[in-house]
């Protein structure tokens, strides 16, 4: 039995080696860099694929022992996102050093306007990323590329592009094969779909509150240039109330936002009136404790994307629940 197990492990190892292409001297045919993230100097795209619509798990805390899809180890806290997934594996000359590559990527993301959600600098969970996360759960093409060191960096970031949320998932480590060592960068970009501009559930609100401290609500409908809430907003208002009722000990701001159409002072008043309308309906119709809520309007002072397109304006018109 022991010899059979050893033979099976050797065969699996050989299969992985055979499944990986030799290091490329130029980018994989048909591959390209993501527009807002510049590649590291000297990097070559070893593997590249896209998924038009899929589910992706972003780690927001260290892995712990837990049953997740039949695996025995997964992130203590994570974010599930859906949309277009773009997987790119870069091989970078080994002499650049894994720390230098990591710091370059972190700085590049921040300069490009991405918010860092989580960073893991460790050597403890490399097997988890090598096997369970990338090869099994994410299905990243030939993700490991012979990882041969315990040291790695894992980064999760969030930005906005063309009116949609964009998440970046990076794993940076030393790897090698065919007698060569490289810095391996597994980069996954997830472009969320515009579907999220619709109904937000109480669970969605809870997840956004935990991860970001605020939640954007888009499915509250008002008459044009009015603070009157349309009755088709009832489902969304009920979901907000359900979340608030489940967290009676917490206090929140209800914040109104507009796009940049029209005069600022009029938009400021409109955003305040709409925030107050939402707050008042939560109190009077859904019996939320008035001490939990304060309403403010900020017009177009806090856009989440550009107002140059109709899609961007739709994204910027919203009511947000913000943790006080």
C-alpha positions as CSV (number, residue, x, y, z in Angstrom):
1,X,0.0,0.0,0.0
2,X,2.8,2.4,0.9
3,X,4.7,1.7,-2.4
4,X,1.4,2.2,-4.3
5,X,0.9,5.6,-2.6
6,X,4.5,6.7,-3.4
7,X,4.0,5.6,-7.0
8,X,0.8,7.6,-7.2
9,X,2.4,10.7,-5.8
10,X,5.3,10.4,-8.3
11,X,3.0,10.0,-11.2
12,X,1.0,13.0,-10.1
13,X,4.2,15.0,-9.8
14,X,5.4,13.9,-13.3
15,X,1.9,14.7,-14.7
16,X,2.2,18.3,-13.3
17,X,5.6,18.7,-14.9
18,X,4.5,17.4,-18.2
19,X,1.4,19.6,-18.0
20,X,3.4,22.7,-17.8
21,X,4.9,24.3,-20.9
22,X,8.6,25.2,-20.9
23,X,9.2,28.9,-20.0
24,X,8.2,31.1,-22.8
25,X,10.6,33.6,-24.4
26,X,7.6,35.7,-25.5
27,X,4.0,36.1,-24.4
28,X,1.5,33.4,-25.0
29,X,-0.3,34.0,-28.3
30,X,-3.5,36.0,-27.9
31,X,-2.6,37.2,-24.4
32,X,-2.5,40.8,-23.2
33,X,-1.9,42.9,-20.1
34,X,-4.9,44.3,-18.3
35,X,-5.3,48.0,-19.2
36,X,-5.0,49.6,-15.8
37,X,-2.2,47.3,-14.4
38,X,1.2,47.7,-15.9
39,X,3.4,44.6,-16.2
40,X,6.7,44.2,-14.3
41,X,9.7,44.9,-16.4
42,X,11.1,41.7,-18.1
43,X,7.9,39.8,-17.4
44,X,6.6,37.2,-19.9
45,X,3.0,35.9,-20.0
46,X,3.3,32.2,-19.5
47,X,-0.4,31.3,-19.2
48,X,-3.5,33.3,-20.1
49,X,-7.2,32.6,-20.2
50,X,-10.6,34.3,-19.7
51,X,-13.9,33.1,-18.4
52,X,-16.9,35.2,-19.7
53,X,-18.9,34.7,-16.5
54,X,-17.8,32.8,-13.4
55,X,-17.5,32.8,-9.6
56,X,-14.3,33.8,-7.8
57,X,-13.3,33.6,-4.1
58,X,-11.2,36.5,-2.8
59,X,-9.4,35.8,0.5
60,X,-9.7,38.5,3.2
61,X,-8.1,36.7,6.1
62,X,-5.7,33.8,6.7
63,X,-6.8,30.2,5.9
64,X,-8.2,28.2,8.7
65,X,-9.3,24.6,9.2
66,X,-12.9,24.4,7.7
67,X,-14.9,22.4,5.3
68,X,-15.3,24.4,2.1
69,X,-16.4,22.5,-1.0
70,X,-14.9,19.4,0.4
71,X,-11.5,20.9,1.3
72,X,-10.1,21.0,4.8
73,X,-8.6,24.5,4.7
74,X,-10.0,27.8,3.5
75,X,-10.0,31.6,4.2
76,X,-11.4,32.6,7.6
77,X,-13.0,35.5,5.8
78,X,-13.6,35.9,2.1
79,X,-15.6,37.7,-0.6
80,X,-17.4,35.9,-3.4
81,X,-17.7,37.9,-6.6
82,X,-19.1,37.0,-10.0
83,X,-18.3,38.3,-13.5
84,X,-15.7,38.1,-16.2
85,X,-12.5,36.5,-15.0
86,X,-9.1,37.2,-16.7
87,X,-6.3,34.9,-15.5
88,X,-2.7,35.8,-16.4
89,X,0.5,34.1,-15.2
90,X,3.7,36.1,-15.5
91,X,7.2,34.7,-15.2
92,X,9.7,37.4,-14.1
93,X,13.5,37.0,-14.0
94,X,14.5,35.4,-10.7
95,X,17.2,38.1,-9.9
96,X,14.5,40.7,-9.5
97,X,13.6,39.2,-6.1
98,X,10.2,38.3,-4.8
99,X,10.0,41.2,-2.3
100,X,10.9,43.8,-5.0
101,X,8.2,42.4,-7.3
102,X,5.6,42.4,-4.5
103,X,6.3,46.0,-3.5
104,X,6.2,47.1,-7.1
105,X,2.8,45.5,-7.6
106,X,1.4,47.0,-4.4
107,X,2.6,50.5,-5.3
108,X,1.3,50.2,-8.9
109,X,-2.1,49.2,-7.7
110,X,-2.3,52.1,-5.3
111,X,-1.1,54.6,-7.9
112,X,-3.8,53.2,-10.3
113,X,-6.5,54.0,-7.7
114,X,-7.1,50.5,-6.4
115,X,-7.9,50.0,-2.7
116,X,-5.9,47.2,-1.0
117,X,-8.4,44.9,0.8
118,X,-6.0,42.3,2.1
119,X,-2.3,41.4,2.1
120,X,-0.8,38.2,3.3
121,X,3.0,38.0,3.7
122,X,3.7,34.5,4.9
123,X,5.2,31.1,4.4
124,X,2.6,29.1,6.3
125,X,0.0,28.3,3.7
126,X,1.9,27.8,0.5
127,X,0.5,24.3,-0.1
128,X,-3.1,25.7,0.3
129,X,-2.5,28.2,-2.5
130,X,-0.6,25.6,-4.6
131,X,-3.2,22.9,-4.4
132,X,-6.6,23.7,-2.9
133,X,-7.0,27.4,-4.0
134,X,-5.5,27.8,-7.4
135,X,-5.5,24.3,-8.9
136,X,-8.9,23.1,-7.4
137,X,-11.1,26.0,-6.5
138,X,-10.0,28.7,-9.0
139,X,-9.0,26.5,-11.9
140,X,-6.1,28.8,-12.8
141,X,-4.3,27.4,-15.8
142,X,-1.1,25.6,-14.7
143,X,-1.1,27.9,-11.8
144,X,1.7,26.6,-9.6
145,X,4.4,26.3,-12.2
146,X,6.6,24.3,-9.9
147,X,6.5,26.6,-6.8
148,X,9.6,25.7,-4.9
149,X,9.8,28.1,-2.0
150,X,7.8,28.7,1.1
151,X,7.8,32.5,0.8
152,X,4.9,34.2,-1.0
153,X,2.8,37.3,-1.1
154,X,-1.0,37.4,-1.6
155,X,-2.8,40.7,-2.5
156,X,-6.5,41.5,-3.0
157,X,-7.5,44.9,-4.3
158,X,-10.6,46.7,-5.6
159,X,-11.0,49.4,-8.2
160,X,-13.5,50.8,-10.6
161,X,-13.3,50.7,-14.4
162,X,-16.0,52.0,-16.8
163,X,-18.6,52.1,-14.0
164,X,-18.1,48.5,-12.7
165,X,-16.1,47.1,-9.8
166,X,-12.9,45.5,-10.7
167,X,-11.1,43.1,-8.2
168,X,-7.5,42.1,-8.4
169,X,-6.2,38.8,-7.0
170,X,-2.4,38.4,-6.9
171,X,-0.2,35.6,-5.7
172,X,3.6,36.3,-6.0
173,X,6.2,33.6,-5.2
174,X,9.4,32.0,-6.4
175,X,8.9,29.1,-8.7
176,X,10.8,27.1,-11.3
177,X,10.9,24.3,-13.7
178,X,13.1,23.0,-16.6
179,X,16.2,23.9,-14.6
180,X,15.2,27.6,-14.3
181,X,13.9,29.7,-11.4
182,X,11.5,32.6,-11.8
183,X,9.3,35.0,-9.9
184,X,5.8,33.7,-10.6
185,X,2.9,36.1,-10.5
186,X,-0.6,34.6,-10.8
187,X,-2.9,37.5,-11.5
188,X,-6.7,37.2,-11.7
189,X,-8.9,40.2,-12.6
190,X,-12.6,39.9,-11.9
191,X,-14.8,42.5,-13.7
192,X,-18.2,42.4,-11.9
193,X,-21.3,42.6,-14.0
194,X,-23.8,45.5,-13.9
195,X,-26.3,43.2,-12.4
196,X,-25.2,44.4,-9.0
197,X,-26.9,47.7,-9.6
198,X,-30.2,45.9,-8.9
199,X,-31.6,44.5,-5.7
200,X,-29.2,44.1,-2.8
201,X,-30.1,41.5,-0.1
202,X,-29.7,41.8,3.6
203,X,-26.8,39.3,3.3
204,X,-25.1,41.4,0.6
205,X,-25.4,44.5,2.9
206,X,-23.9,42.6,5.8
207,X,-21.0,41.4,3.7
208,X,-20.2,44.8,2.4
209,X,-20.5,46.3,5.9
210,X,-18.0,43.8,7.3
211,X,-15.5,44.2,4.4
212,X,-15.8,47.8,3.5
213,X,-17.9,49.6,6.2
214,X,-20.5,50.7,3.8
215,X,-23.0,49.4,1.2
216,X,-24.3,51.1,-1.9
217,X,-28.0,50.7,-2.6
218,X,-29.2,51.2,-6.2
219,X,-32.7,49.8,-6.3
220,X,-34.4,52.7,-4.5
221,X,-36.5,54.6,-7.1
222,X,-37.4,58.2,-6.9
223,X,-39.4,60.4,-9.2
224,X,-37.2,62.8,-11.4
225,X,-35.9,65.6,-9.3
226,X,-38.0,64.4,-6.4
227,X,-37.4,62.7,-3.0
228,X,-40.7,60.8,-3.3
229,X,-39.9,57.0,-3.0
230,X,-41.7,54.9,-5.6
231,X,-43.6,51.8,-4.3
232,X,-41.5,49.6,-6.5
233,X,-38.7,50.2,-4.0
234,X,-40.5,48.3,-1.3
235,X,-38.5,45.1,-1.7
236,X,-35.2,47.0,-1.4
237,X,-36.4,49.0,1.6
238,X,-37.4,45.7,3.3
239,X,-34.0,44.2,2.7
240,X,-32.4,47.3,4.3
241,X,-34.7,47.1,7.2
242,X,-34.0,43.4,7.7
243,X,-30.3,44.1,7.9
244,X,-30.8,47.1,10.4
245,X,-33.1,45.0,12.6
246,X,-30.5,42.3,12.8
247,X,-27.9,44.9,14.0
248,X,-29.8,47.0,16.6
249,X,-26.7,47.9,18.5
250,X,-25.0,49.6,15.5
251,X,-25.5,53.1,14.2
252,X,-25.5,54.2,10.6
253,X,-25.4,57.1,8.2
254,X,-27.9,57.2,5.3
255,X,-26.1,59.1,2.6
256,X,-27.6,60.4,-0.6
257,X,-25.5,60.7,-3.8
258,X,-26.2,62.2,-7.2
259,X,-24.4,62.4,-10.5
260,X,-23.0,65.7,-11.8
261,X,-26.0,66.7,-13.9
262,X,-27.4,70.1,-13.0
263,X,-26.3,72.7,-10.4
264,X,-24.3,71.5,-7.4
265,X,-26.5,73.3,-4.7
266,X,-29.7,71.8,-6.2
267,X,-28.0,68.3,-6.2
268,X,-26.9,68.8,-2.7
269,X,-30.5,69.6,-1.5
270,X,-31.9,66.7,-3.6
271,X,-29.4,64.2,-2.1
272,X,-30.2,65.4,1.4
273,X,-33.9,65.2,0.8
274,X,-33.6,61.6,-0.6
275,X,-31.5,60.5,2.3
276,X,-34.0,61.9,4.7
277,X,-36.9,60.2,2.8
278,X,-35.2,56.8,3.1
279,X,-34.4,57.3,6.8
280,X,-37.9,58.5,7.6
281,X,-39.5,55.5,5.7
282,X,-37.3,53.1,7.6
283,X,-38.4,54.6,10.9
284,X,-42.1,55.0,10.2
285,X,-42.9,52.1,7.9
286,X,-40.4,49.5,9.1
287,X,-40.1,50.6,12.8
288,X,-36.3,51.1,12.8
289,X,-35.0,52.8,16.0
290,X,-34.5,56.5,15.1
291,X,-31.3,56.5,17.3
292,X,-29.7,54.2,14.8
293,X,-29.9,56.5,11.8
294,X,-28.6,59.9,10.6
295,X,-29.2,61.2,7.1
296,X,-26.9,63.4,5.0
297,X,-26.6,64.4,1.3
298,X,-23.3,64.9,-0.5
299,X,-24.5,65.5,-4.1
300,X,-21.7,64.5,-6.5
301,X,-18.8,64.9,-4.1
302,X,-18.1,61.2,-3.8
303,X,-18.4,59.5,-7.2
304,X,-17.4,55.9,-7.5
305,X,-16.6,56.3,-11.2
306,X,-16.5,58.9,-14.0
307,X,-19.7,60.8,-14.8
308,X,-18.7,61.0,-18.5
309,X,-21.0,58.1,-19.5
310,X,-24.6,57.2,-18.8
311,X,-23.4,54.0,-17.1
312,X,-21.1,56.0,-14.9
313,X,-23.8,58.4,-13.9
314,X,-26.1,55.5,-13.0
315,X,-23.4,54.1,-10.8
316,X,-22.9,57.4,-9.0
317,X,-26.6,57.9,-8.3
318,X,-27.2,55.9,-5.2
319,X,-28.0,55.8,-1.5
320,X,-25.3,54.4,0.8
321,X,-25.6,52.9,4.3
322,X,-22.4,53.8,6.1
323,X,-21.3,52.4,9.5
324,X,-20.9,55.2,12.1
